[in-house]
Amino acid sequence: MFQNIRKNKIESGVIISIFIVVITLIVYFICNALNLGTISIVIALVFSIVSAWGSYYYSDKIVLSVNRARPATKEEDQKLVNILDALMVASGLPNKPRLYVVDDAQPNAFATGRNPENAVICVTTGLLEKLDYYELEGVIAHEMSHIKNYDIRLSCVVSVMVGFIVMLADLFSRTLFWGGLRDNDNDGDSKANGILMIIGLIFLILSPIFGSLMQLALSRKREFLADATAVEFTRNPDGLISALEKLENDPNQLETANSATANMYIVNPFKKDTKEGRKRTTSIWSTHPSTEDRIAALRNLK
């Protein structure tokens, strides 16, 4: 576990560095398209560093806002509070995570925050209504595992940054059109700008794809570890197995779900129609390993 925590911290630093480089390049190309001259690189560097800092320190607030989450209360969510209190000793977390609730019929949950000291566990009202005590305990233990393993820092930062890159790429595509309409009397400058625009177009296409693939891969490989760690906390694999089955078979759509934060949930919040009898498998575009594979792994622990 300690090796995974150390690995997650290193990966977070690498991803933030990559993010700064990509944002710097995209903003630089936008400034060039607007003919801002040599000051473009300064603007790009300042913008990328500030955005990386904001994504790191405010990622949890951004994610909670996007999902329209509200703080849980002891009066309304007593069972949830009791389960968290009971798991604190087993988990060994230094600080109790804050609890939030999303008003939605789909049973689902996620954890977020930059570290265990600033962690948040968010559940839907559907989860509270449709799961019994031990099933809910398994889900909360799973999210606490993500917190203890520092998965939350990685997934939260990546989610915010991928969404930010997609937004910038869209802005660049519009700016490229505006810049393409500008006349330039200097043939050398025109050719140089043309090359910059081609490079920028490549980043426009590849940045969101690369970011999404990185986001999906990080999510998939950590779910199995979080499931196994949750069983260590609860000593009850049947609770989590039953919870995963209910979550997978629930037909409701999560209205607040979006592609940037889908990887953070315990199961994929997007419900896709599949042919009867067809097994759902894990592909390169999957935000999560298949539920069947996760349940099989949990049964092997028994």
MITOR-254342 format. One record per atom (N, C-alpha, C): atom name; x, y, z. Coordinates in steps of 0.001 Angstrom, whole numbers. Atoms other than C-alpha are relative to their C-alpha. Example, Ala and Ser with C-alpha at 12.3 -4.5 7.8 and 13.67 -1.06 7.14 Angstrom:
BEGIN
 name    east   north      up
    N     890   -1190       0
   CA   12300   -4500    7800
    C     900    1200       0
    N    -820   -1190     -60
   CA   13670   -1060    7140
    C    -770    1090     730
***
This chain:
BEGIN
 name    east   north      up
    N     823   -1205       0
   CA       0       0       0
    C     863    1262       0
    N    -871   -1162     -69
   CA    2813    2402     883
    C     681     261   -1340
    N    -585    -153    1327
   CA    4384    1747   -2525
    C    -987     672    -951
    N    1023    -609     856
   CA    1098    2649   -4221
    C    -198    1466     334
    N     145   -1391    -409
   CA     789    5845   -2188
    C    1146     828    -574
    N   -1170    -717     530
   CA    4327    6889   -3147
    C     -98     141   -1515
    N     150     -28    1453
   CA    3643    5997   -6787
    C   -1037    1029    -424
    N    1051    -963     323
   CA     441    8057   -6788
    C     499    1435     136
    N    -532   -1346    -194
   CA    2274   11093   -5422
    C     930     387   -1149
    N    -916    -274    1120
   CA    4957   10811   -8114
    C    -786     245   -1284
    N     801    -149    1206
   CA    2361   10359  -10850
    C    -737    1332     -13
    N     688   -1295     -73
   CA     478   13423   -9618
    C     927    1126    -434
    N    -969   -1021     385
   CA    3631   15523   -9959
    C     297     -27   -1483
    N    -271     133    1432
   CA    4337   14160  -13445
    C   -1158     545    -822
    N    1178    -435     749
   CA     772   14790  -14609
    C    -151    1517      57
    N      80   -1462    -104
   CA     783   18361  -13293
    C    1043     649    -896
    N   -1043    -541     875
   CA    4062   18967  -15148
    C    -413     -92   -1467
    N     485     157    1372
   CA    2602   17574  -18374
    C   -1097    1008    -293
    N    1100    -945     157
   CA    -483   19703  -17855
    C     531    1415    -254
    N    -570   -1342     168
   CA    1639   22875  -17512
    C     571     164   -1409
    N    -582     -65    1343
   CA    3482   22072  -20763
    C   -1090     108   -1057
    N    1074       8     999
   CA     297   21321  -22717
    C    -774    1319       3
    N     732   -1261     -93
   CA   -1565   24385  -21431
    C     851    1153    -531
    N    -891   -1053     503
   CA    1472   26573  -22144
    C       2      29   -1520
    N     -26      64    1455
   CA    1587   25369  -25748
    C   -1317     463    -618
    N    1302    -377     552
   CA   -2146   25749  -26338
    C    -222    1505     105
    N     183   -1437    -185
   CA   -2272   29258  -24863
    C     962     787    -882
    N    -970    -666     871
   CA     881   30201  -26785
    C    -521      65   -1435
    N     531      13    1359
   CA    -742   29157  -30058
    C   -1211     927    -128
    N    1137    -918      22
   CA   -3902   31081  -29151
    C     495    1452    -112
    N    -554   -1366      27
   CA   -1836   34226  -28479
    C     617     311   -1361
    N    -572    -213    1322
   CA      -1   33749  -31776
    C   -1086     228   -1052
    N    1107    -185     938
   CA   -3284   33414  -33625
    C    -588    1393     115
    N     490   -1364    -222
   CA   -4249   36760  -32108
    C    1089    1047    -265
    N   -1110    -898     337
   CA    -882   38261  -33219
    C     447     858    1187
    N    -427    -742   -1179
   CA     189   39218  -29679
    C    1519     135      89
    N   -1438    -184      54
   CA    3886   38899  -30550
    C     762    -803    1037
    N    -894     734    -890
   CA    6739   37916  -28242
    C    -538    -156    1416
    N     569     118   -1347
   CA    4667   38451  -25102
    C    -838   -1268     149
    N     850    1203     -11
   CA    2725   35297  -26051
    C     516   -1062     965
    N    -553    1061    -841
   CA    5127   32928  -24260
    C    -126     359    1473
    N     149    -430   -1394
   CA    4983   35010  -21062
    C   -1441    -226     465
    N    1419     197    -327
   CA    1177   35000  -21112
    C    -296   -1488     180
    N     265    1438     -43
   CA    1165   31248  -21780
    C     551    -629    1276
    N    -608     567   -1202
   CA    3551   30405  -18924
    C    -748     411    1262
    N     728    -487   -1185
   CA    1755   32580  -16368
    C   -1360    -670      89
    N    1335     594      20
   CA   -1641   31233  -17421
    C      53   -1473     401
    N     -68    1438    -286
   CA    -549   27573  -17262
    C     349    -263    1461
    N    -387     195   -1396
   CA    1115   27895  -13842
    C   -1144     339     948
    N    1137    -400    -835
   CA   -1851   29743  -12328
    C   -1124   -1026     -88
    N    1084     982     168
   CA   -4339   27239  -13794
    C     348   -1323     668
    N    -420    1236    -676
   CA   -2290   24271  -12506
    C    -138     140    1513
    N     124    -256   -1431
   CA   -2154   25820   -9031
    C   -1478     -31     425
    N    1431     -12    -319
   CA   -5908   26457   -9070
    C    -624   -1381    -100
    N     544    1349     168
   CA   -6668   22951  -10342
    C     378    -895    1168
    N    -457     829   -1121
   CA   -4643   21425   -7519
    C    -720     374    1299
    N     527    -429   -1295
   CA   -5924   23502   -4600
    C   -1527     108      36
    N    1449    -186      10
   CA   -9534   23937   -5703
    C    -722   -1093    -780
    N     601    1070     796
   CA  -10162   20683   -7570
    C   -1231    -594     679
    N    1143     589    -701
   CA  -12485   19326   -4840
    C   -1221     913     -83
    N    1119    -951      79
   CA  -14622   22490   -4842
    C    -583      35   -1405
    N     466       9    1389
   CA  -14799   22429   -8642
    C    -849   -1231    -266
    N     721    1255     242
   CA  -15878   18776   -8718
    C   -1347      -3     726
    N    1255     -39    -757
   CA  -18507   19250   -5984
    C   -1000     961    -640
    N     876    -976     648
   CA  -19885   22303   -7764
    C    -580    -552   -1293
    N     452     579    1266
   CA  -20074   20512  -11118
    C   -1085   -1047     245
    N     963    1060    -303
   CA  -21980   17641   -9482
    C   -1172     472     874
    N    1091    -612    -784
   CA  -24269   20032   -7533
    C    -210    -746    1329
    N      54     718   -1280
   CA  -23436   18341   -4217
    C    -260     963    1151
    N     287    -778   -1213
   CA  -24655   19592    -824
    C     566    -736    1199
    N    -532     674   -1187
   CA  -23182   18890    2630
    C   -1037    -925     629
    N     884     913    -725
   CA  -24648   15898    4439
    C    -198     522    1421
    N     296    -416   -1376
   CA  -26293   16516    7820
    C    -268   -1226     859
    N     198    1119    -915
   CA  -26421   14282   10864
    C   -1473    -316     165
    N    1438     206    -172
   CA  -30179   14774   11111
    C    -587    -790   -1163
    N     590     631    1182
   CA  -30962   13681    7535
    C     743   -1265    -429
    N    -830    1092     520
   CA  -28107   11243    6886
    C     711    -741    1137
    N    -559     624   -1196
   CA  -27595    9515   10249
    C     718   -1310    -314
    N    -612    1294     323
   CA  -26865    6084    8755
    C    1357     197    -670
    N   -1258    -287     692
   CA  -24168    7524    6510
    C    1071     465     981
    N    -937    -514   -1003
   CA  -22538    9389    9397
    C     479   -1127     915
    N    -361    1114    -887
   CA  -22611    6278   11616
    C     987    -961    -672
    N    -889     915     721
   CA  -20963    4108    8939
    C    1395     597    -122
    N   -1302    -655     112
   CA  -18194    6650    8391
    C     737     -33    1338
    N    -619      25   -1332
   CA  -17546    6886   12138
    C     545   -1389     332
    N    -413    1370    -314
   CA  -17352    3083   12438
    C    1222    -428    -804
    N   -1109     403     861
   CA  -14871    2792    9558
    C    1279     794     244
    N   -1173    -841    -214
   CA  -12505    5509   10759
    C    1140    -759     675
    N   -1036     749    -717
   CA  -10644    3195   13139
    C     653   -1031    -918
    N    -526    1045     881
   CA  -10289     378   10588
    C     836     580   -1136
    N    -699    -596    1144
   CA   -9143    2722    7815
    C    1331     625     381
    N   -1228    -655    -428
   CA   -6481    4490    9842
    C     199    1377    -590
    N    -121   -1344     563
   CA   -7218    7817    8154
    C     237    1023    1109
    N    -315    -978   -1051
   CA   -5811   10805   10073
    C   -1129     979     273
    N    1099    -958    -136
   CA   -8865   13019    9468
    C   -1271    -577    -590
    N    1275     495     504
   CA  -12541   12282    8953
    C    -383     758   -1283
    N     418    -669    1234
   CA  -13632   12985    5360
    C   -1328     737     184
    N    1285    -700       4
   CA  -16404   15514    4841
    C    -979    -779    -873
    N    1031     737     725
   CA  -19673   14028    3627
    C    -884     948    -801
    N     875    -782     875
   CA  -21679   15387     691
    C   -1006    -930    -663
    N    1078     776     624
   CA  -24885   14260   -1013
    C    -432     677   -1294
    N     561    -478    1269
   CA  -26096   14609   -4607
    C   -1421    -525     -99
    N    1402     410     125
   CA  -29860   14545   -5074
    C    -221    -624   -1377
    N     172     722    1258
   CA  -30175   11883   -7761
    C    -430   -1432     299
    N     555    1331    -230
   CA  -31995    8562   -8106
    C    1000   -1117    -259
    N    -962    1064     277
   CA  -28995    6633   -9442
    C     897    -239    1223
    N    -916     275   -1123
   CA  -27053    4876   -6630
    C    1449      57    -470
    N   -1393    -150     397
   CA  -23437    5994   -6938
    C     737     809    1063
    N    -801    -729    -989
   CA  -20584    7586   -4985
    C    1372     282    -570
    N   -1387    -275     362
   CA  -17158    9157   -5372
    C     695     701    1161
    N    -816    -726    -975
   CA  -14327   10566   -3268
    C     855    1007    -751
    N    -800   -1027     650
   CA  -12378   13718   -4031
    C     807     762    1050
    N    -865    -749    -905
   CA   -9829   16097   -2533
    C    1457    -165    -365
    N   -1412      66     387
   CA   -6103   16816   -2859
    C     828    -888     921
    N    -712     888    -919
   CA   -5078   14694     166
    C    -976    -481    1078
    N     913     512   -1028
   CA   -6570   12717    3106
    C    -446    1051    1011
    N     375   -1061    -942
   CA   -6595   15873    5244
    C   -1092     906    -551
    N    1021    -840     641
   CA   -8898   17609    2742
    C    -917    -841    -884
    N     755     952     805
   CA  -10923   14631    1549
    C   -1507     181     155
    N    1465     -62      27
   CA  -14605   14456     636
    C    -528   -1318    -553
    N     739    1137     545
   CA  -16919   11475     161
    C   -1392     491    -356
    N    1303    -471     476
   CA  -20007   12187   -1910
    C    -822   -1187    -480
    N     904    1086     398
   CA  -22973    9830   -2341
    C   -1288     600    -554
    N    1297    -443     505
   CA  -26267   10093   -4184
    C   -1104    -423     962
    N    1154     390    -818
   CA  -29645    9954   -2484
    C    -488   -1389    -395
    N     371    1338     447
   CA  -30322    6876   -4598
    C     790   -1075     707
    N    -843     963    -725
   CA  -27410    5105   -2901
    C    -514    -189    1421
    N     475      75   -1380
   CA  -28760    5941     556
    C   -1339    -731      97
    N    1343     586     -24
   CA  -32265    4766    -343
    C     -23   -1470    -404
    N     113    1325     609
   CA  -31499    1544   -2243
    C     949   -1046     579
    N    -943     954    -566
   CA  -28610     -21    -313
    C    -258    -198    1492
    N     135     246   -1441
   CA  -28807   -1713    3081
    C    1296     398     708
    N   -1125    -488    -807
   CA  -26336   -1029    5887
    C    1343    -551    -481
    N   -1279     614     339
   CA  -23624   -3520    4874
    C     418     310   -1433
    N    -327    -404    1365
   CA  -23848   -2650    1184
    C     549    1427     -11
    N    -457   -1389     -86
   CA  -23504    1047    1994
    C    1372      71     676
    N   -1290      52    -668
   CA  -20627     221    4326
    C    1107    -376    -992
    N    -985     414    1003
   CA  -18825   -1524    1452
    C     359    1128    -949
    N    -235   -1124     913
   CA  -19232    1496    -828
    C     822    1088     678
    N    -742   -1034    -726
   CA  -18027    3973    1812
    C    1434    -455     253
    N   -1351     530    -212
   CA  -15058    1704    2599
    C     817      79   -1294
    N    -669    -115    1301
   CA  -14212    1649   -1124
    C     500    1431    -221
    N    -399   -1396     189
   CA  -14167    5448   -1246
    C    1078     417    1002
    N   -1047    -283    -981
   CA  -12101    5625    1946
    C    1328    -609    -439
    N   -1218     602     545
   CA   -9611    3303     250
    C     655     931   -1009
    N    -535    -969     966
   CA   -9234    5816   -2579
    C     682    1166     726
    N    -579   -1106    -776
   CA   -8550    8488      36
    C    1341    -422     602
    N   -1225     463    -664
   CA   -5961    6440    1921
    C    1120    -257    -999
    N    -995     313    1027
   CA   -4194    5394   -1302
    C     423    1220    -822
    N    -279   -1239     739
   CA   -4044    9029   -2540
    C    -505     -62   -1444
    N     610      15    1323
   CA   -6091    8037   -5596
    C    -791    1277    -249
    N     846   -1180     158
   CA   -8290   11063   -4938
    C     783    1168    -581
    N    -805   -1113     521
   CA   -5459   13519   -5590
    C     197    -158   -1499
    N    -289     256    1405
   CA   -4623   11907   -8898
    C   -1244     141    -861
    N    1210     -10     825
   CA   -8164   11394  -10182
    C    -647    1377     -49
    N     626   -1313     -51
   CA   -9416   14798   -9057
    C     762    1008    -857
    N    -816    -928     777
   CA   -6516   16751  -10534
    C    -103    -313   -1487
    N      89     388    1404
   CA   -6647   14757  -13776
    C   -1360     382    -580
    N    1336    -331     483
   CA  -10427   15254  -14087
    C    -132    1487    -314
    N      86   -1447     209
   CA  -10187   19024  -13672
    C     877     427   -1165
    N    -925    -403    1053
   CA   -7179   19304  -15960
    C    -455    -449   -1381
    N     504     473    1289
   CA   -8680   17171  -18734
    C   -1149     884    -477
    N    1097    -895     361
   CA  -11830   19280  -18658
    C     511    1363    -442
    N    -573   -1307     322
   CA   -9698   22429  -18761
    C     666     -30   -1371
    N    -661     139    1302
   CA   -7669   21167  -21734
    C   -1028     -43   -1121
    N    1068      64    1002
   CA  -10852   20335  -23652
    C    -580    1390    -245
    N     542   -1351     140
   CA  -12174   23843  -22956
    C     966     890    -779
    N    -997    -801     703
   CA   -8913   25445  -24121
    C     118    -414   -1469
    N     -72     475    1376
   CA   -8819   23254  -27219
    C   -1155     559    -829
    N    1148    -588     681
   CA  -12300   24456  -28126
    C     224    1488    -265
    N    -305   -1423     172
   CA  -11206   28065  -27572
    C    1036     196   -1100
    N   -1024    -108    1029
   CA   -8154   27471  -29751
    C    -591    -190   -1391
    N     606     239    1305
   CA  -10274   26105  -32601
    C    -734    1236    -506
    N     684   -1232     384
   CA  -12319   29299  -32573
    C    1020    1094    -339
    N   -1033   -1006     230
   CA   -9209   31486  -32335
    C     750    -284   -1301
    N    -653     379    1242
   CA   -7621   29535  -35192
    C    -765     548   -1195
    N     830    -526    1080
   CA  -10538   30564  -37375
    C     177    1507    -123
    N    -188   -1458      29
   CA  -10183   34211  -36375
    C    1379     357    -538
    N   -1356    -292     456
   CA   -6419   34140  -36890
    C     190    -303   -1467
    N    -112     359    1401
   CA   -6855   32452  -40239
    C    -555    1055    -928
    N     585   -1037     832
   CA   -8833   35443  -41457
    C     879    1240     -91
    N    -855   -1178     -17
   CA   -6003   37913  -40742
    C     907      -5   -1226
    N    -910    -145    1124
   CA   -3964   39213  -43660
    C    1377     361     520
    N   -1365    -298    -409
   CA    -214   39340  -43357
    C     825     253   -1247
    N    -729    -388    1207
   CA    1913   41177  -45928
    C    1362    -678     -83
    N   -1318     614     -28
   CA    5138   39464  -44860
    C    -135   -1495    -261
    N     144    1414     366
   CA    5433   36103  -46626
    C     681    -910    1003
    N    -704     811    -989
   CA    7990   34835  -44080
    C    -820    -176    1253
    N     846      82   -1186
   CA    5728   35682  -41166
    C   -1217    -862    -268
    N    1191     783     348
   CA    2806   34142  -42986
    C     306   -1497      42
    N    -374    1417      -9
   CA    4664   30852  -43477
    C     240    -486    1438
    N    -269     388   -1390
   CA    5856   30831  -39851
    C   -1293    -186     775
    N    1292     115    -680
   CA    2333   31467  -38591
    C    -763   -1227    -476
    N     667    1185     542
   CA    1082   28743  -40898
    C     499   -1270     665
    N    -583    1166    -681
   CA    3491   26228  -39345
    C    -489     -87    1441
    N     494     -30   -1381
   CA    2475   27330  -35848
    C   -1443    -466      71
    N    1398     384      -1
   CA   -1169   26881  -36746
    C    -171   -1505    -220
    N      61    1449     229
   CA    -523   23355  -38038
    C     360    -758    1276
    N    -393     628   -1268
   CA    1314   22431  -34829
    C   -1104     153    1035
    N    1100    -241    -936
   CA   -1459   24023  -32812
    C   -1198    -878    -273
    N    1126     859     372
   CA   -4063   22061  -34745
    C     237   -1432     459
    N    -337    1345    -482
   CA   -2224   18836  -33902
    C    -265    -111    1501
    N     269     -11   -1443
   CA   -2330   19763  -30199
    C   -1496      59     263
    N    1446    -111    -148
   CA   -5983   20689  -30602
    C    -668   -1367     -79
    N     604    1320     204
   CA   -6783   17183  -31809
    C     469   -1014    1042
    N    -573    1051    -839
   CA   -4431   15127  -29640
    C    -128     246    1494
    N      11    -291   -1443
   CA   -4570   16913  -26264
    C   -1218    -580     708
    N    1161     593    -689
   CA   -8184   15989  -25336
    C       6   -1524     -32
    N     -33    1454     117
   CA   -7690   12438  -26613
    C    1006    -592     978
    N   -1039     471    -914
   CA   -4441   11952  -24693
    C    -437     156    1451
    N     463    -250   -1362
   CA   -5933   13509  -21564
    C   -1065    -983     429
    N    1088     933    -323
   CA   -9026   11312  -21709
    C     526   -1416     195
    N    -561    1348    -138
   CA   -7023    8126  -22253
    C     766    -141    1302
    N    -737      27   -1260
   CA   -4759    8987  -19320
    C    -967     -76    1172
    N    1018     -20   -1044
   CA   -7819    9687  -17195
    C    -640   -1380     156
    N     660    1304     -36
   CA   -9470    6375  -18127
    C     929   -1083     542
    N    -949    1026    -452
   CA   -6346    4273  -17570
    C     269     103    1492
    N    -245    -198   -1431
   CA   -5696    5797  -14152
    C   -1165    -501     830
    N    1185     410    -742
   CA   -9262    5101  -13090
    C    -108   -1517      77
    N     232    1438      53
   CA   -9430    1472  -14212
    C     929    -780     914
    N    -974     832    -722
   CA   -6255     193  -12610
    C     -75     170    1509
    N      60    -255   -1433
   CA   -7074    1643   -9177
    C   -1262    -562     656
    N    1252     494    -566
   CA  -10582     220   -8753
    C     178   -1343     694
    N    -224    1308    -616
   CA   -9385   -3325   -8031
    C     686     140    1356
    N    -707    -202   -1271
   CA   -6995   -2100   -5329
    C    -940     588    1045
    N     941    -599    -950
   CA   -9718      46   -3744
    C   -1017   -1028     491
    N     934    1065    -413
   CA  -12120   -2939   -3714
    C     651    -910    1037
    N    -691     902    -921
   CA   -9534   -5155   -2022
    C     262     684    1344
    N    -254    -728   -1242
   CA   -8633   -2470     529
    C   -1285     193     795
    N    1290    -155    -671
   CA  -12330   -1921    1293
    C    -359   -1264     783
    N     279    1266    -689
   CA  -12646   -5604    2189
    C     875    -124    1249
    N    -851      -7   -1194
   CA   -9693   -5199    4578
    C    -632     838    1109
    N     629    -874    -989
   CA  -11614   -2414    6314
    C   -1243    -648     613
    N    1307     495    -459
   CA  -14989   -4184    6544
    C      12   -1473     400
    N     -34    1462    -197
   CA  -13982   -7890    6607
    C   -1282    -647    -521
    N    1282     489     503
   CA  -17148   -8408    4564
    C     -87     230   -1513
    N      58    -175    1454
   CA  -16687   -8889     782
    C   -1412     -86    -564
    N    1365     154     505
   CA  -20358   -9877     404
    C    -749    1331     -63
    N     668   -1290      11
   CA  -21502   -6362    1268
    C     344     801   -1241
    N    -423    -747    1184
   CA  -19455   -4747   -1499
    C    -436    -703   -1280
    N     457     742    1180
   CA  -20300   -7521   -3979
    C   -1467     297    -281
    N    1427    -275     157
   CA  -24022   -7025   -3383
    C    -234    1444    -444
    N     140   -1410     372
   CA  -23614   -3246   -3649
    C     340     201   -1470
    N    -400    -150    1398
   CA  -21782   -3494   -6985
    C   -1056    -567    -944
    N    1062     585     835
   CA  -24506   -5762   -8369
    C   -1184     950    -103
    N    1122    -934      23
   CA  -27204   -3282   -7389
    C     323    1244    -821
    N    -393   -1198     732
   CA  -25283    -327   -8776
    C      54    -258   -1502
    N    -116     332    1411
   CA  -24606   -2094  -12066
    C   -1364    -179    -650
    N    1312     317     580
   CA  -28224   -3172  -12576
    C   -1015    1130     109
    N     940   -1113    -127
   CA  -29846     131  -11616
    C    -127     724   -1343
    N     193    -581    1341
   CA  -31397    1682  -14772
    C      75    1529     -55
    N      81   -1464     -12
   CA  -31366    5339  -13679
    C    1267     655    -552
    N   -1110    -814     471
   CA  -29179    7954  -15367
    C     370    1021    1069
    N    -455   -1023    -927
   CA  -27068   10271  -13229
    C      26    1338    -747
    N     189   -1230     767
   CA  -28151   13713  -14391
    C    1196     935      78
    N   -1135    -912    -155
   CA  -25075   15541  -13059
    C    1292    -573    -572
    N   -1218     640     502
   CA  -22603   13113  -14662
    C     509     708   -1253
    N    -620    -516    1214
   CA  -20158   14383  -17272
    C    1280    -770    -254
    N   -1146     809     391
   CA  -17209   12900  -19141
    C    1259     320     796
    N   -1207    -380    -735
   CA  -14636   14825  -17079
    C      82    -665    1367
    N      -2     542   -1367
   CA  -15706   13367  -13711
    C    -530   -1430      81
    N     586    1351     -22
   CA  -17182    9976  -14729
    C     941   -1018     617
    N    -969     976    -514
   CA  -13959    8159  -13806
    C      91     -14    1518
    N    -123    -100   -1450
   CA  -14270    9280  -10172
    C   -1023    -862     737
    N    1071     738    -657
   CA  -17469    7339   -9427
    C     369   -1468     193
    N    -296    1399    -286
   CA  -17455    3827   -7991
    C    -387    -903   -1167
    N     354     674    1252
   CA  -19270    2589  -11130
    C    -288    1068   -1042
    N     245    -933    1097
   CA  -19699    4215  -14519
    C   -1396     608     121
    N    1323    -621    -153
   CA  -22531    6777  -14132
    C    -815      26   -1279
    N     722      19    1274
   CA  -23435    6512  -17819
    C    -499   -1405    -279
    N     605    1301     251
   CA  -25841    3654  -18421
    C    -233    -165   -1491
    N     150     246    1427
   CA  -25548    2260  -21935
    C    -811   -1270    -206
    N     811    1162     308
   CA  -28043    -127  -23461
    C     888   -1084    -596
    N    -730    1143     543
   CA  -26564   -3542  -24077
    C    -986   -1095    -361
    N     871    1095     417
   CA  -28021   -6554  -25809
    C    -162    -996    1136
    N     292     955   -1069
   CA  -29645   -9075  -23548
    C     964   -1169     -61
    N    -925    1112     -78
   CA  -27161  -11658  -22392
    C    1424     344    -378
    N   -1353    -389     396
   CA  -24164   -9694  -23626
    C     792     483    1210
    N    -829    -358   -1144
   CA  -21375   -9387  -21078
    C     716    1321    -261
    N    -720   -1265     113
   CA  -19989   -5931  -20460
    C    1476    -231     299
    N   -1427     228    -148
   CA  -16233   -5965  -20930
    C     743    1321      94
    N    -832   -1196    -123
   CA  -13408   -3528  -20285
    C     699     265   -1321
    N    -677    -407    1221
   CA  -12144   -1625  -23329
    C     877    1208     297
    N    -879   -1143    -174
   CA   -9649    1187  -23874
    C    -775    1255     367
    N     819   -1176    -277
   CA  -12550    3666  -23590
    C    -816    -147    1279
    N     759     218   -1228
   CA  -13941    2219  -20357
    C     558     841    1142
    N    -446    -765   -1156
   CA  -13825    4487  -17316
    C     261    -913    1192
    N    -141     945   -1107
   CA  -13987    1434  -15037
    C     221   -1408    -556
    N      -3    1412     377
   CA  -13109   -2259  -15193
    C   -1429    -523      89
    N    1374     510     -20
   CA  -16205   -4345  -15817
    C    -372    -454    1409
    N     482     389   -1324
   CA  -18323   -5010  -12733
    C     154   -1502     205
    N    -164    1453    -105
   CA  -18192   -8726  -13499
    C    1417    -368     436
    N   -1395     276    -368
   CA  -14392   -8682  -13267
    C     276     408    1447
    N    -207    -461   -1382
   CA  -14473   -6707  -10021
    C    -632    -964    1001
    N     676     941    -892
   CA  -16979   -9085   -8440
    C     762   -1324      62
    N    -781    1241      28
   CA  -14937  -12114   -9562
    C    1257     123     864
    N   -1197    -223    -810
   CA  -11841  -10594   -7955
    C    -334       5    1482
    N     422     -27   -1410
   CA  -13733   -9981   -4716
    C    -329   -1394     510
    N     345    1379    -409
   CA  -15027  -13545   -4636
    C    1259    -836     209
    N   -1265     721    -173
   CA  -11443  -14789   -4976
    C     650     325    1352
    N    -544    -372   -1308
   CA  -10664  -12953   -1720
    C    -662    -771    1124
    N     745     667   -1066
   CA  -13232  -14974     213
    C     642   -1337     361
***
